[in-house]
Structures are given as structure tokens and as C-alpha cells.
């Protein structure tokens, strides 16, 4: 699902070369008088020097991670915040980078999966800038908390975002807001409401001839239609998304569209290649996850387990709790094909714990049904290996270190009540 913010289309900042952007920021830092900050002159000089040094002298190590590649910018950003140079920090955060996707710093962090760093940037500037810039921060917070599966927190920021959007009365920001509400309601299982928000976004984007928002709207509409089981409508949306994204050479959107059409091996292979090329960890995890779902039908269970395990590892790395729960549930389905009933029970119990903690009723119900089916199967064939019996007797005996006692008790009660 799209999480990049297309800040260059929301802001009036020029899409300049990264070197000229840094040079301009360096000049502004050097020209900032110490008296312009609340820090003492001595501390102000230290922060100015530190910010300049991080921008001018930092060199990432060999074979650096994407985050190490931009660490100098992140450190300089925080020194600018210590100087209360909010506008300069904002300029640095929205500076386009020399990467395959040429996204801004805060958006690239999202593409790479560094959501916590993204939150730090937004939180540091929140309440310090004019409404037009505050809108982007709230938009970013809403989308980032959605990516982390913290939907209630995302809704809180979404409400504040809506107030700012209403005050600004700008159509482009209204589109962004509709999109945020759409993905949040989809995540919570409110598909009809999500569909309405994404349709409003698409209509506005067509009226304004706004290609980035149209691409996001088509992609998210297709995802909702898929969840509703309306596969023909989903296919139509994603084909339009793919055609338009290729026309404008938007590699991230091409990868997302191919991922949604990923039941075709060739398309999914392209999606995975693009995710690796753009270092988009979330897209890579989704591609691996979809491959894992396809392979069981071809009786390739070992390959399915490999892809799903790789997807699970990436979801854990980037903090996507909802992705972990869905992948664990599907891992359980694959284990049924090879008759590893202990792993089936373990995966489904773990996924149930996640869905209960996130209060996702539309995912709790099918997971409970799967566990009840497993219990019935064991009773019907009169087999109950001790290790599986122990899991059902104390469903969260091994998960209590991860989830709270309240969650453990809730799962046990649901299993007993629904059995």
C-alpha cells in the first residue's frame, strides 16, 4: 500500500540537485547568528559547527546500509532542531536524494522501512511551522503509524490533519487526507467507508489532473476491491495504475501495481526485482509473501515456506505488526499441506495474539475458525500430540513474554467460548 508522501507535489520547494540543495542549507546555517537561537552563544556555535560538519565531512562506510548513507543528514537535522532552525530542518527533511526513486529524505526513510526515524523527524517539527508545512507532518505521522500497524494512533493524527486541511482549503491536501482515511478504514476492516474515501480521492485527482494522487487512489481502490472480493474491479484499477505509472516512469508505483497483479509469476518477479532495485523493504516483503501464497497451489511447499519466512523476517525488521500477523496465519496454512500440526497451531496462535492486540475483529474471526478446525481435526482422527495439546491447554505459554497477560487471557477465553 502506498506510504510515500510525494512531498514535492505538495510543497513549493524546488526539485533541485542535491548538491545545490545542501550548499544552500550550509550557507543558511553559516549565516545564522547565534542570537537567533535560545541556546547560549557557545552552544549555538557548537551546534552550527556540528551541523556543518555532518553535512560536509560525513562519509558512509563501505557497504553502508541505506540509513548509514543518510546518517549525516539525520544528525545535521537534529542539530538544526537544537538551534530551533525549524525551517532549515524542514528543508533538509524534504530535500530530494540521489537514489533510484529520487524521493525526499523523509519519504526515502519510509521506502527503506526506517519508520522510527521518520517519526523522529515529524515529531521534532510538529507545532513549529506554518499550517502548510504542518499538514505534511501530520500526513506523514498518519501514514507512518499506519505502516507500523498502530491504527488508533494514526487516526488521532488524522483527526488533527483533517482540521488543518479544512483550514487550508487546498484540494491537493484534501486528496491526501481522503487517502489517509481510506487506508486506515481499510486496515480496520471498514471496506465500504474506505472505498468511499478512495473514490473521492480519485475523483479529485482526475478533476485536477494530478497524476501522483491518481496513481495512489487507483492502487488503494484496487486493494479495497480485492478485500471485498470484487476481483474484476480490482484488476481494472491495478491495470490502470500499472499503465499510468509506466507512462510517467514511477518505479515505485510500477512495483506496487505489479505486486497487486502478482498472481502472475512474471509480474511478481518484476515486482521483486524493482523492490530490490529501489531498496523498498515493505514492497519486497509483500512480494515474497504473495509468492508464498501462490506456491502451495503448485505443491511447492518448501519454496512457499522459504518465501513466507523471508517476508516475516522483513516485516519484523521494519516493525509491520499487521504484516507479521497475516504472514504467520498464511504460514500456518502452508504447514497444513505438509502435516506439521505443531507449527500450524503455533503460527495461528501467534497470529491470533497479534490480531487481538491490534483489535482487528475481521482478522480475529477467521483465525479462530482455523484453530477450531484444527481442534476438530485432532478430535475426529483421535490424535493429540503432547506438544500440540500443551499449546491448546495454555495457548500463550510461550508468548507471554511478548504479549501482556490480558491478551493471553483474552485469547484463551475466545478459544473456549467459540469452541
C-alpha positions in Angstrom: 0.0 0.0 0.0 1.4 3.4 -0.8 3.1 5.2 2.0 5.3 7.7 0.3 4.0 11.3 0.5 5.0 12.9 -2.8 6.1 16.0 -0.8 7.5 17.7 -3.9 3.9 17.9 -5.3 2.6 19.3 -2.0 5.2 21.9 -1.4 6.6 24.8 -3.4 10.2 23.7 -2.7 12.3 23.3 -6.0 13.3 19.9 -7.2 16.9 21.0 -7.3 20.1 18.9 -7.5 21.0 17.5 -4.1 24.4 19.2 -4.1 22.9 22.7 -4.7 20.3 22.0 -2.0 23.0 21.1 0.6 25.1 24.1 -0.4 22.1 26.4 0.1 21.4 24.8 3.5 25.0 25.1 4.5 25.1 28.8 3.6 21.9 29.4 5.6 23.4 27.6 8.6 26.6 29.6 8.4 24.7 32.8 8.1 22.5 32.1 11.2 23.6 34.4 14.0 23.9 32.8 17.4 21.5 35.4 18.9 18.8 33.8 16.7 18.5 30.8 19.0 17.6 30.3 22.6 20.8 28.4 23.2 23.8 30.1 24.7 26.1 31.6 22.1 28.7 29.0 22.8 26.3 26.1 22.5 24.8 27.7 19.4 28.2 27.8 17.7 28.8 24.1 18.7 25.5 23.0 17.1 26.2 25.1 14.0 29.6 23.6 13.6 28.3 20.1 14.2 25.5 20.5 11.6 28.0 21.8 9.0 30.5 19.0 9.8 27.9 16.3 9.4 26.8 17.8 6.0 30.3 18.4 4.7 32.5 15.7 6.2 30.5 12.6 6.9 31.3 9.7 4.6 29.3 6.5 5.0 31.3 3.3 5.5 31.9 0.8 2.7 28.8 -1.4 2.0 26.7 1.0 4.1 23.1 0.4 4.8 20.6 2.9 3.3 20.3 4.6 6.7 24.1 4.9 7.1 24.1 6.6 3.7 21.9 9.4 5.1 23.1 9.5 8.7 24.9 12.8 8.1 21.6 14.4 7.1 19.8 13.0 10.1 22.5 14.2 12.5 22.5 17.6 10.9 18.7 17.7 11.1 18.8 17.2 14.9 21.5 19.8 15.4 19.3 22.3 13.5 16.4 21.5 15.8 18.6 22.2 18.8 19.2 25.6 17.2 15.5 25.9 16.7 16.1 26.4 13.0 12.8 24.7 12.1 12.6 26.0 8.5 16.1 24.8 7.7 15.5 21.4 9.3 12.3 21.2 7.2 14.2 22.0 4.1 16.7 19.3 4.9 13.9 16.7 5.6 12.2 17.5 2.2 15.4 17.5 0.2 15.3 15.0 -2.8 18.1 12.4 -2.7 20.3 10.8 -5.3 18.6 7.4 -5.2 16.8 5.2 -7.8 13.5 6.8 -6.8 14.8 10.4 -6.3 12.5 10.8 -3.3 12.9 13.3 -0.5 14.7 12.3 2.7 11.7 11.6 4.8 10.0 9.6 2.1 13.1 7.5 1.3 13.2 6.6 5.0 9.7 5.2 4.6 10.6 3.4 1.4 13.6 1.8 3.1 11.5 0.8 6.1 13.0 3.1 8.7 9.7 4.2 10.1 11.0 5.1 13.6 13.5 7.6 12.1 10.6 9.0 10.1 8.6 9.5 13.2 11.5 11.3 14.9 11.7 13.9 12.0 8.0 14.6 12.0 7.7 14.8 15.8 10.7 17.2 16.1 9.0 19.7 13.8 5.4 19.3 14.9 3.8 22.6 16.1 6.8 24.6 15.0 5.9 25.5 11.4 3.1 27.2 9.4 0.0 25.2 8.6 1.0 24.4 5.1 4.1 22.6 6.4 2.3 21.3 9.5 -0.1 19.5 7.1 2.7 17.4 5.6 4.0 16.5 9.1 0.6 15.3 10.2 0.1 13.4 6.9 3.5 11.7 7.4 2.6 10.8 11.0 -0.7 9.3 10.0 0.9 7.2 7.2 3.8 6.1 9.3 1.7 4.9 12.2 -0.4 3.1 9.7 2.7 1.4 8.3 3.6 0.3 11.9 0.1 -1.1 12.4 -0.8 1.5 15.1 -4.1 2.5 13.6 -5.7 4.2 16.6 -2.7 6.5 16.9 -2.8 7.1 13.2 -6.5 8.1 13.5 -5.6 10.6 16.3 -3.2 12.4 14.0 -5.6 12.0 11.1 -8.2 14.0 13.1 -5.7 16.8 13.6 -4.7 16.6 10.0 -8.4 17.0 9.0 -8.6 20.2 11.0 -5.6 21.6 9.3 -6.9 20.6 5.8 -10.2 22.3 6.5 -8.4 25.5 7.5 -6.2 25.5 4.4 -9.0 24.5 1.9 -6.5 23.2 -0.6 -7.7 20.4 -3.0 -4.4 18.6 -3.1 -4.2 18.3 0.6 -7.9 17.2 0.7 -6.9 14.4 -1.7 -4.1 13.3 0.7 -6.4 13.4 3.6 -9.0 11.2 1.8 -6.3 8.7 1.0 -5.1 8.5 4.7 -8.7 7.9 5.9 -9.1 5.3 3.2 -6.1 3.2 4.1 -6.9 3.5 7.8 -10.5 2.3 7.4 -9.3 -0.5 5.1 -6.9 -1.6 7.8 -9.7 -1.7 10.4 -12.0 -3.7 8.1 -14.3 -0.9 7.2 -14.2 -1.6 3.5 -17.3 0.4 2.3 -16.0 3.5 4.1 -12.5 3.0 2.7 -13.9 2.6 -0.8 -15.8 5.9 -0.4 -12.7 7.9 0.7 -10.6 6.4 -2.1 -13.2 7.1 -4.7 -13.4 10.8 -3.6 -9.6 11.0 -3.9 -9.7 9.5 -7.4 -12.4 11.9 -8.5 -10.5 14.9 -7.2 -7.2 13.7 -8.8 -9.0 13.4 -12.1 -10.5 16.9 -11.9 -7.1 18.4 -11.0 -5.2 16.1 -13.4 -2.9 15.2 -10.5 -1.0 12.1 -11.6 0.7 11.0 -8.3 -2.6 11.2 -6.4 -4.4 9.4 -9.2 -1.9 6.6 -9.0 -2.2 6.2 -5.3 -6.0 6.3 -5.5 -6.2 3.6 -8.2 -3.8 1.4 -6.2 -5.7 1.7 -3.0 -9.1 1.3 -4.7 -7.8 -1.9 -6.2 -6.7 -3.2 -2.8 -10.1 -2.5 -1.2 -12.0 -4.1 -4.1 -9.8 -7.2 -3.7 -10.7 -7.3 0.0 -14.4 -7.1 -0.9 -13.9 -10.0 -3.4 -14.7 -7.8 -6.4 -11.7 -9.1 -8.4 -12.8 -7.7 -11.8 -12.9 -4.2 -10.3 -9.6 -4.7 -8.6 -8.0 -5.9 -11.8 -9.2 -2.9 -13.7 -7.8 -0.5 -11.1 -4.4 -2.1 -10.9 -4.1 -2.3 -14.7 -4.8 1.4 -14.9 -2.3 2.0 -12.1 0.3 0.0 -14.0 -0.3 1.7 -17.4 -0.2 5.2 -15.9 2.9 4.5 -13.7 4.8 3.2 -16.6 3.8 6.2 -18.7 5.3 8.6 -16.1 8.2 6.2 -15.2 7.2 6.0 -11.5 9.2 2.9 -10.5 7.6 2.6 -7.0 4.1 2.7 -8.4 5.1 0.2 -11.1 6.3 -2.2 -8.4 3.2 -1.7 -6.3 0.9 -2.3 -9.3 2.8 -5.4 -10.3 2.6 -6.7 -6.8 -1.1 -6.3 -6.8 -1.3 -8.3 -10.0 1.2 -10.7 -8.6 -0.8 -13.9 -9.1 1.0 -14.0 -12.4 4.6 -15.2 -11.8 6.2 -12.9 -14.4 4.6 -9.8 -12.9 5.6 -10.8 -9.4 9.1 -11.5 -10.4 9.3 -7.9 -11.8 7.9 -6.6 -8.6 10.5 -8.3 -6.5 13.3 -7.1 -8.8 12.0 -3.5 -8.6 11.7 -3.7 -4.8 15.4 -4.9 -4.6 16.4 -2.1 -7.0 14.7 0.6 -5.0 15.6 -1.0 -1.7 11.8 -0.9 -0.8 11.7 -3.4 2.1 7.9 -3.3 2.5 7.4 -4.0 -1.2 10.0 -6.8 -1.0 8.2 -8.4 1.9 4.8 -8.1 0.2 6.3 -9.7 -3.0 7.8 -12.6 -1.0 4.5 -13.0 0.9 2.5 -13.3 -2.3 4.9 -15.8 -3.8 4.5 -17.8 -0.7 0.7 -17.8 -1.2 1.0 -18.8 -4.8 3.4 -21.7 -4.4 1.3 -24.0 -2.3 -1.1 -24.4 -5.2 1.8 -25.7 -7.3 2.7 -28.1 -4.5 5.9 -26.3 -3.9 5.6 -26.1 -0.1 9.3 -25.8 0.6 9.5 -22.8 -1.6 6.4 -21.3 0.0 7.8 -21.7 3.5 11.1 -20.0 2.3 9.3 -17.0 0.8 6.9 -16.6 3.8 9.8 -16.9 6.3 11.7 -14.2 4.4 8.7 -12.0 4.3 8.1 -12.5 8.1 11.7 -11.5 8.8 11.4 -8.3 6.9 8.0 -7.4 8.5 9.7 -7.9 11.9 12.6 -5.7 10.9 10.5 -2.8 9.7 8.0 -3.1 12.6 5.0 -4.0 10.5 3.0 -5.9 13.2 -0.1 -6.4 11.0 2.1 -7.9 8.2 3.6 -10.3 10.8 0.2 -11.5 11.8 -1.0 -12.1 8.3 2.2 -13.9 7.3 2.1 -16.1 10.4 -1.5 -17.0 9.5 -0.5 -18.0 6.0 2.5 -19.9 7.2 0.1 -22.0 9.2 -1.9 -22.7 6.1 1.2 -23.9 4.3 2.2 -26.1 7.3 -1.2 -27.9 7.0 -0.1 -29.0 3.5 2.8 -30.9 4.9 1.0 -32.0 8.1 3.3 -30.2 10.6 0.4 -29.7 13.0 2.6 -28.3 15.8 3.8 -25.5 13.6 0.2 -24.9 12.3 -1.0 -24.4 15.9 2.0 -22.2 16.8 1.6 -20.0 13.8 -2.1 -19.5 14.2 -1.9 -18.8 17.9 0.8 -16.2 17.4 -1.2 -14.5 14.6 -4.3 -14.6 16.8 -2.3 -12.9 19.6 -1.3 -10.1 17.2 -4.8 -9.6 15.8 -6.3 -9.4 19.3 -3.7 -7.0 20.5 -4.4 -4.8 17.4 -8.2 -5.3 17.9 -8.7 -6.4 14.3 -12.0 -8.3 14.5 -12.1 -9.0 10.8 -8.9 -11.0 11.2 -9.6 -12.5 14.6 -12.7 -14.4 13.4 -11.0 -16.4 10.5 -8.0 -17.2 12.7 -10.3 -18.5 15.5 -12.2 -20.6 12.9 -8.9 -22.0 11.6 -7.9 -23.0 15.2 -11.3 -24.6 15.8 -10.9 -26.5 12.6 -7.5 -27.8 13.8 -9.1 -28.9 17.1 -11.9 -30.7 15.3 -9.4 -32.4 13.1 -7.5 -33.7 16.0 -10.7 -35.0 17.7 -12.0 -36.6 14.5 -8.8 -38.6 13.9 -8.2 -39.1 17.6 -4.7 -37.8 17.7 -3.3 -35.2 20.0 0.5 -35.0 20.2 1.6 -33.8 23.6 3.3 -30.7 22.2 0.1 -29.5 20.4 -2.1 -30.4 23.4 0.1 -28.2 25.5 -0.3 -25.3 23.1 -4.1 -25.5 23.3 -4.2 -26.1 27.0 -2.1 -23.0 27.6 -2.4 -21.1 24.3 0.1 -18.4 25.1 2.5 -20.3 27.3 5.4 -19.3 25.1 4.0 -15.9 24.0 3.6 -14.4 27.5 7.0 -12.8 27.2 5.8 -10.9 24.1 2.2 -10.2 24.8 0.5 -8.9 28.0 -1.3 -11.3 30.4 -4.6 -9.5 29.4 -4.0 -10.6 25.8 -3.1 -14.1 26.8 -6.3 -14.4 28.9 -8.4 -12.8 26.1 -7.2 -15.5 23.6 -7.9 -18.3 26.0 -11.4 -17.1 26.7 -12.1 -16.6 22.9 -10.9 -20.1 22.2 -13.1 -21.6 24.9 -16.1 -19.5 24.1 -16.0 -20.2 20.4 -15.1 -23.9 20.6 
